Amino acid sequence: MIFIAHDLSVVRFFSDDIAVMYLGQIVEIGPAETIYSPPYHPYTEALLSAVPIPDPDAEQKQIRLSGDVPSALNPPAGCRFHTRCPRRGELLPRDSKVCETAVPLWRTTEYGHRILCHIPLEELKKVEPVVHRAP
Ligand code: SF4
């Protein structure tokens, strides 16, 4: 069964595998338990930051995407997420044009979790989790 939703907390509840899509393209896919902790695709990270956490002691990143959503009928060149990606100038050199000009490669973890991004997997693994829970 395929279930389509925007709320990743609902999706987590009953999915074995999860695919995250942006502008009609899968940008991250893998076993459900791998999607909710780094490495994340930058779009998945933003979606997770909007999931309500029922824990008053938890700290959660707030990631607000800027810019309009481009048309899926005429998507941007290169990485489709590059017009809104908060990590584009952060984990790649600021003068790099690779996100605007080249379709990203799939990065695959040892768990079969795949991320479509130019940022090397080792850098994506260093990203802080969206949610910190008190020990
Ligand atoms: S390829 Fe570039 S623009 Fe696309 S998600 Fe990765 S860092 Fe962001």
Residues whose N, C-alpha, C, O or C-beta is under 5 A from the ligand:
A	BS01	SF4	P42 C79 F81 H82 C85 R87 R88 C99 P104 L116 C117 H118 I119
